[in-house]
Amino acid sequence: SYSSVSFFFTPLVPDFNIQYVDEPIACGSGEPLNIEGTTFLQVRFTPSLAHDTVGEITFSLPDDFSANLPAILEIQQSCDFEDELTFVFGLDEQADFKVGYLTAPLTSIETIVVDVENP
């Protein structure tokens, strides 16, 4: 079984890269992030922003978001800068993951689903 996190986009899904990183850092400052877990899966979207062209927020995540999922302990946004939107998942251990793509033609919403294998 898997712990799943979905990212919704409209009208199109940006390019993305998902990989394990040694140490999660905040973009811009380069400061290390304090994320629960010992292994970190980074999900990066580009070009993508958490706000629209007039500065209105289109996405928000609490600063201390406990995922409460079997495989994912915590999720933090680590970047919203220069067309890059990045999140880091804190895990207890490295696990296999897969990525799915869903589309809803009637609503123009496209979804990226990241599934992390449960321990």
Backbone as JSON Lines, residues from 0, in Angstrom:
{"i":0,"aa":"S","n":[0.84,-1.19,0.0],"ca":[0.0,0.0,0.0],"c":[0.89,1.25,0.0]}
{"i":1,"aa":"Y","n":[0.27,2.38,-0.27],"ca":[1.0,3.63,-0.45],"c":[0.37,4.78,0.32]}
{"i":2,"aa":"S","n":[1.19,5.73,0.71],"ca":[0.73,7.02,1.2],"c":[0.76,7.97,0.01]}
{"i":3,"aa":"S","n":[-0.34,8.66,-0.24],"ca":[-0.47,9.47,-1.46],"c":[-0.65,10.94,-1.13]}
{"i":4,"aa":"V","n":[0.02,11.77,-1.94],"ca":[-0.15,13.23,-1.86],"c":[-0.44,13.72,-3.26]}
{"i":5,"aa":"S","n":[-1.48,14.53,-3.4],"ca":[-1.89,15.03,-4.72],"c":[-1.62,16.53,-4.82]}
{"i":6,"aa":"F","n":[-1.15,16.93,-6.0],"ca":[-0.92,18.33,-6.33],"c":[-1.81,18.66,-7.51]}
{"i":7,"aa":"F","n":[-2.65,19.68,-7.37],"ca":[-3.62,20.06,-8.4],"c":[-3.15,21.31,-9.13]}
{"i":8,"aa":"F","n":[-3.26,21.29,-10.45],"ca":[-2.83,22.42,-11.27],"c":[-3.9,22.75,-12.3]}
{"i":9,"aa":"T","n":[-3.98,24.03,-12.63],"ca":[-4.84,24.46,-13.72],"c":[-4.15,25.61,-14.43]}
{"i":10,"aa":"P","n":[-4.05,25.67,-15.71],"ca":[-4.62,24.71,-16.64],"c":[-3.68,23.54,-16.95]}
{"i":11,"aa":"L","n":[-2.37,23.67,-16.71],"ca":[-1.44,22.62,-17.1],"c":[-0.49,22.27,-15.97]}
{"i":12,"aa":"V","n":[-0.07,21.01,-15.93],"ca":[0.95,20.58,-14.98],"c":[2.31,21.08,-15.45]}
{"i":13,"aa":"P","n":[3.07,21.73,-14.59],"ca":[4.42,22.15,-14.98],"c":[5.36,20.94,-15.02]}
{"i":14,"aa":"D","n":[6.57,21.17,-15.5],"ca":[7.58,20.13,-15.41],"c":[7.82,19.83,-13.94]}
{"i":15,"aa":"F","n":[8.22,18.6,-13.65],"ca":[8.48,18.26,-12.26],"c":[9.64,17.29,-12.15]}
{"i":16,"aa":"N","n":[10.26,17.3,-10.97],"ca":[11.36,16.41,-10.66],"c":[11.15,15.94,-9.23]}
{"i":17,"aa":"I","n":[11.22,14.62,-9.02],"ca":[11.02,14.06,-7.69],"c":[12.22,13.18,-7.39]}
{"i":18,"aa":"Q","n":[12.91,13.51,-6.28],"ca":[14.11,12.75,-5.94],"c":[14.41,12.86,-4.45]}
{"i":19,"aa":"Y","n":[15.18,11.91,-3.96],"ca":[15.65,11.99,-2.58],"c":[16.8,12.98,-2.5]}
{"i":20,"aa":"V","n":[16.82,13.75,-1.4],"ca":[17.9,14.71,-1.16],"c":[18.51,14.42,0.21]}
{"i":21,"aa":"D","n":[19.81,14.73,0.33],"ca":[20.5,14.48,1.6],"c":[20.03,15.42,2.7]}
{"i":22,"aa":"E","n":[19.92,16.69,2.37],"ca":[19.54,17.68,3.37],"c":[18.58,18.67,2.73]}
{"i":23,"aa":"P","n":[17.36,18.78,3.27],"ca":[16.42,19.75,2.7],"c":[16.82,21.17,3.08]}
{"i":24,"aa":"I","n":[16.8,22.07,2.09],"ca":[17.16,23.46,2.34],"c":[16.09,24.39,1.76]}
{"i":25,"aa":"A","n":[16.01,25.57,2.33],"ca":[15.11,26.61,1.81],"c":[15.81,27.29,0.65]}
{"i":26,"aa":"C","n":[15.11,27.42,-0.47],"ca":[15.72,28.1,-1.61],"c":[15.9,29.58,-1.27]}
{"i":27,"aa":"G","n":[16.76,30.22,-1.97],"ca":[17.03,31.63,-1.69],"c":[18.05,31.77,-0.57]}
{"i":28,"aa":"S","n":[17.67,31.35,0.65],"ca":[18.57,31.51,1.8],"c":[19.57,30.37,1.9]}
{"i":29,"aa":"G","n":[19.2,29.18,1.44],"ca":[20.07,28.02,1.58],"c":[20.11,27.46,2.99]}
{"i":30,"aa":"E","n":[19.25,27.98,3.85],"ca":[19.2,27.51,5.24],"c":[18.6,26.11,5.3]}
{"i":31,"aa":"P","n":[19.13,25.25,6.18],"ca":[18.55,23.91,6.33],"c":[17.14,24.01,6.92]}
{"i":32,"aa":"L","n":[16.28,23.09,6.49],"ca":[14.91,23.03,7.0],"c":[14.83,21.99,8.11]}
{"i":33,"aa":"N","n":[14.02,22.28,9.1],"ca":[13.8,21.35,10.2],"c":[12.53,20.56,9.88]}
{"i":34,"aa":"I","n":[12.71,19.38,9.3],"ca":[11.58,18.54,8.89],"c":[11.68,17.22,9.62]}
{"i":35,"aa":"E","n":[10.55,16.77,10.16],"ca":[10.51,15.49,10.84],"c":[10.91,14.38,9.88]}
{"i":36,"aa":"G","n":[11.72,13.44,10.36],"ca":[12.14,12.31,9.54],"c":[13.65,12.26,9.4]}
{"i":37,"aa":"T","n":[14.13,11.17,8.79],"ca":[15.56,10.98,8.57],"c":[15.91,10.9,7.1]}
{"i":38,"aa":"T","n":[14.89,10.79,6.26],"ca":[15.05,10.7,4.81],"c":[14.1,11.7,4.18]}
{"i":39,"aa":"F","n":[14.54,12.35,3.08],"ca":[13.76,13.45,2.54],"c":[13.53,13.3,1.04]}
{"i":40,"aa":"L","n":[12.26,13.33,0.66],"ca":[11.87,13.25,-0.75],"c":[11.45,14.64,-1.2]}
{"i":41,"aa":"Q","n":[12.13,15.16,-2.21],"ca":[11.87,16.51,-2.72],"c":[11.02,16.43,-3.98]}
{"i":42,"aa":"V","n":[9.97,17.26,-4.01],"ca":[9.06,17.34,-5.16],"c":[9.15,18.77,-5.69]}
{"i":43,"aa":"R","n":[9.68,18.92,-6.9],"ca":[9.96,20.25,-7.46],"c":[9.16,20.46,-8.75]}
{"i":44,"aa":"F","n":[8.43,21.58,-8.81],"ca":[7.66,21.95,-10.0],"c":[8.24,23.24,-10.59]}
{"i":45,"aa":"T","n":[8.4,23.26,-11.92],"ca":[8.9,24.47,-12.57],"c":[8.45,24.5,-14.03]}
{"i":46,"aa":"P","n":[7.97,25.58,-14.56],"ca":[7.69,26.83,-13.85],"c":[6.39,26.7,-13.06]}
{"i":47,"aa":"S","n":[6.41,27.17,-11.84],"ca":[5.22,27.12,-11.0],"c":[5.37,28.11,-9.85]}
{"i":48,"aa":"L","n":[4.25,28.67,-9.42],"ca":[4.23,29.65,-8.33],"c":[3.07,29.35,-7.4]}
{"i":49,"aa":"A","n":[3.19,29.77,-6.15],"ca":[2.11,29.62,-5.19],"c":[1.26,30.89,-5.1]}
{"i":50,"aa":"H","n":[1.35,31.73,-6.13],"ca":[0.54,32.95,-6.19],"c":[0.29,33.3,-7.66]}
{"i":51,"aa":"D","n":[-0.76,34.08,-7.9],"ca":[-1.09,34.44,-9.28],"c":[-0.38,35.73,-9.7]}
{"i":52,"aa":"T","n":[-0.7,36.22,-10.88],"ca":[0.0,37.38,-11.45],"c":[-0.25,38.68,-10.69]}
{"i":53,"aa":"V","n":[-1.3,38.74,-9.88],"ca":[-1.55,39.95,-9.08],"c":[-1.13,39.76,-7.62]}
{"i":54,"aa":"G","n":[-0.46,38.65,-7.33],"ca":[0.07,38.42,-6.0],"c":[-0.84,37.69,-5.04]}
{"i":55,"aa":"E","n":[-2.01,37.27,-5.51],"ca":[-2.93,36.53,-4.65],"c":[-2.43,35.1,-4.46]}
{"i":56,"aa":"I","n":[-2.47,34.62,-3.23],"ca":[-2.01,33.27,-2.93],"c":[-2.97,32.25,-3.54]}
{"i":57,"aa":"T","n":[-2.4,31.29,-4.27],"ca":[-3.2,30.23,-4.89],"c":[-2.98,28.9,-4.18]}
{"i":58,"aa":"F","n":[-2.06,28.89,-3.24],"ca":[-1.74,27.67,-2.52],"c":[-1.25,28.05,-1.13]}
{"i":59,"aa":"S","n":[-1.6,27.26,-0.15],"ca":[-1.02,27.47,1.18],"c":[-0.91,26.13,1.89]}
{"i":60,"aa":"L","n":[0.09,26.04,2.73],"ca":[0.34,24.85,3.53],"c":[0.76,25.36,4.89]}
{"i":61,"aa":"P","n":[0.16,24.87,5.98],"ca":[0.58,25.33,7.3],"c":[2.09,25.15,7.48]}
{"i":62,"aa":"D","n":[2.72,26.04,8.25],"ca":[4.17,25.96,8.46],"c":[4.59,24.62,9.04]}
{"i":63,"aa":"D","n":[3.79,24.05,9.9],"ca":[4.13,22.8,10.56],"c":[3.06,21.77,10.23]}
{"i":64,"aa":"F","n":[3.1,21.26,9.0],"ca":[2.05,20.37,8.51],"c":[2.43,18.92,8.76]}
{"i":65,"aa":"S","n":[1.74,18.29,9.7],"ca":[1.95,16.87,9.96],"c":[1.1,16.09,8.98]}
{"i":66,"aa":"A","n":[1.74,15.27,8.17],"ca":[1.03,14.56,7.12],"c":[0.14,13.45,7.68]}
{"i":67,"aa":"N","n":[0.54,12.87,8.83],"ca":[-0.25,11.82,9.46],"c":[-0.54,10.66,8.51]}
{"i":68,"aa":"L","n":[0.46,10.31,7.71],"ca":[0.35,9.19,6.78],"c":[1.38,8.14,7.19]}
{"i":69,"aa":"P","n":[1.14,6.86,6.9],"ca":[2.09,5.82,7.32],"c":[3.52,6.04,6.84]}
{"i":70,"aa":"A","n":[3.71,6.51,5.62],"ca":[5.06,6.67,5.08],"c":[5.58,8.1,5.17]}
{"i":71,"aa":"I","n":[4.69,9.08,5.24],"ca":[5.1,10.49,5.19],"c":[4.79,11.15,6.53]}
{"i":72,"aa":"L","n":[5.84,11.59,7.21],"ca":[5.67,12.19,8.54],"c":[5.27,13.65,8.48]}
{"i":73,"aa":"E","n":[5.9,14.39,7.56],"ca":[5.67,15.83,7.47],"c":[5.92,16.29,6.04]}
{"i":74,"aa":"I","n":[5.25,17.37,5.66],"ca":[5.46,18.0,4.35],"c":[5.71,19.48,4.59]}
{"i":75,"aa":"Q","n":[6.77,20.01,3.98],"ca":[7.03,21.45,4.04],"c":[7.28,21.99,2.65]}
{"i":76,"aa":"Q","n":[6.79,23.2,2.43],"ca":[7.14,23.91,1.2],"c":[8.52,24.51,1.42]}
{"i":77,"aa":"S","n":[9.45,24.21,0.54],"ca":[10.81,24.72,0.71],"c":[11.15,25.83,-0.27]}
{"i":78,"aa":"C","n":[10.29,26.03,-1.29],"ca":[10.61,27.06,-2.27],"c":[9.36,27.57,-2.98]}
{"i":79,"aa":"D","n":[9.31,28.87,-3.15],"ca":[8.36,29.55,-4.04],"c":[9.11,30.78,-4.54]}
{"i":80,"aa":"F","n":[9.99,30.56,-5.5],"ca":[10.92,31.61,-5.91],"c":[11.34,31.38,-7.35]}
{"i":81,"aa":"E","n":[11.33,32.45,-8.14],"ca":[11.79,32.4,-9.53],"c":[11.21,31.21,-10.3]}
{"i":82,"aa":"D","n":[9.88,31.11,-10.29],"ca":[9.14,30.08,-11.03],"c":[9.41,28.66,-10.56]}
{"i":83,"aa":"E","n":[9.88,28.5,-9.33],"ca":[10.09,27.17,-8.77],"c":[9.23,27.02,-7.52]}
{"i":84,"aa":"L","n":[8.5,25.91,-7.45],"ca":[7.69,25.57,-6.29],"c":[8.13,24.18,-5.85]}
{"i":85,"aa":"T","n":[8.66,24.1,-4.62],"ca":[9.26,22.85,-4.16],"c":[8.72,22.48,-2.79]}
{"i":86,"aa":"F","n":[8.5,21.18,-2.61],"ca":[8.04,20.63,-1.34],"c":[8.99,19.52,-0.93]}
{"i":87,"aa":"V","n":[9.08,19.29,0.37],"ca":[9.9,18.2,0.88],"c":[9.03,17.35,1.8]}
{"i":88,"aa":"F","n":[9.08,16.03,1.56],"ca":[8.38,15.07,2.41],"c":[9.41,14.5,3.39]}
{"i":89,"aa":"G","n":[9.11,14.5,4.67],"ca":[9.96,13.86,5.66],"c":[9.49,12.43,5.89]}
{"i":90,"aa":"L","n":[10.41,11.49,5.74],"ca":[10.11,10.06,5.89],"c":[11.02,9.45,6.96]}
{"i":91,"aa":"D","n":[10.6,8.32,7.54],"ca":[11.45,7.59,8.47],"c":[12.56,6.84,7.76]}
{"i":92,"aa":"E","n":[12.26,6.37,6.55],"ca":[13.23,5.6,5.77],"c":[12.95,5.77,4.29]}
{"i":93,"aa":"Q","n":[13.98,5.57,3.48],"ca":[13.8,5.67,2.03],"c":[12.86,4.56,1.57]}
{"i":94,"aa":"A","n":[11.93,4.9,0.71],"ca":[10.94,3.95,0.21],"c":[10.77,4.16,-1.29]}
{"i":95,"aa":"D","n":[10.3,3.12,-1.95],"ca":[9.98,3.26,-3.36],"c":[8.83,4.26,-3.5]}
{"i":96,"aa":"F","n":[8.82,4.99,-4.6],"ca":[7.72,5.9,-4.86],"c":[7.37,5.83,-6.34]}
{"i":97,"aa":"K","n":[6.14,6.21,-6.63],"ca":[5.71,6.28,-8.02],"c":[4.91,7.56,-8.2]}
{"i":98,"aa":"V","n":[4.81,7.98,-9.44],"ca":[4.13,9.23,-9.76],"c":[3.02,8.94,-10.76]}
{"i":99,"aa":"G","n":[1.84,9.47,-10.48],"ca":[0.71,9.31,-11.39],"c":[0.23,10.66,-11.89]}
{"i":100,"aa":"Y","n":[-0.44,10.63,-13.01],"ca":[-0.97,11.84,-13.63],"c":[-2.45,11.62,-13.92]}
{"i":101,"aa":"L","n":[-3.28,12.55,-13.46],"ca":[-4.72,12.48,-13.69],"c":[-5.17,13.77,-14.34]}
{"i":102,"aa":"T","n":[-6.19,13.68,-15.16],"ca":[-6.73,14.89,-15.77],"c":[-8.25,14.85,-15.69]}
{"i":103,"aa":"A","n":[-8.84,16.02,-15.51],"ca":[-10.29,16.17,-15.47],"c":[-10.67,17.17,-16.56]}
{"i":104,"aa":"P","n":[-10.9,16.7,-17.79],"ca":[-11.12,17.59,-18.93],"c":[-12.24,18.62,-18.73]}
{"i":105,"aa":"L","n":[-13.28,18.27,-18.01],"ca":[-14.39,19.21,-17.85],"c":[-14.05,20.37,-16.93]}
{"i":106,"aa":"T","n":[-13.05,20.2,-16.07],"ca":[-12.69,21.26,-15.12],"c":[-11.34,21.9,-15.42]}
{"i":107,"aa":"S","n":[-10.59,21.36,-16.34],"ca":[-9.23,21.83,-16.67],"c":[-8.26,21.67,-15.5]}
{"i":108,"aa":"I","n":[-8.59,20.79,-14.57],"ca":[-7.69,20.53,-13.44],"c":[-6.87,19.29,-13.76]}
{"i":109,"aa":"E","n":[-5.55,19.43,-13.62],"ca":[-4.65,18.31,-13.81],"c":[-3.97,18.02,-12.48]}
{"i":110,"aa":"T","n":[-3.72,16.75,-12.23],"ca":[-3.23,16.33,-10.92],"c":[-1.99,15.46,-11.05]}
{"i":111,"aa":"I","n":[-1.0,15.74,-10.22],"ca":[0.15,14.86,-10.05],"c":[-0.03,14.2,-8.69]}
{"i":112,"aa":"V","n":[0.03,12.87,-8.68],"ca":[-0.09,12.11,-7.44],"c":[1.25,11.44,-7.15]}
{"i":113,"aa":"V","n":[1.78,11.7,-5.97],"ca":[3.02,11.06,-5.54],"c":[2.64,9.99,-4.51]}
{"i":114,"aa":"D","n":[2.94,8.74,-4.84],"ca":[2.65,7.61,-3.96],"c":[3.96,7.11,-3.37]}
{"i":115,"aa":"V","n":[4.06,7.1,-2.04],"ca":[5.25,6.6,-1.35],"c":[4.86,5.3,-0.66]}
{"i":116,"aa":"E","n":[5.64,4.25,-0.93],"ca":[5.31,2.93,-0.38],"c":[5.35,2.96,1.14]}
{"i":117,"aa":"N","n":[4.3,2.41,1.76],"ca":[4.22,2.37,3.21],"c":[5.2,1.34,3.77]}
{"i":118,"aa":"P","n":[5.7,1.59,4.99],"ca":[6.62,0.63,5.61],"c":[5.93,-0.69,5.92]}
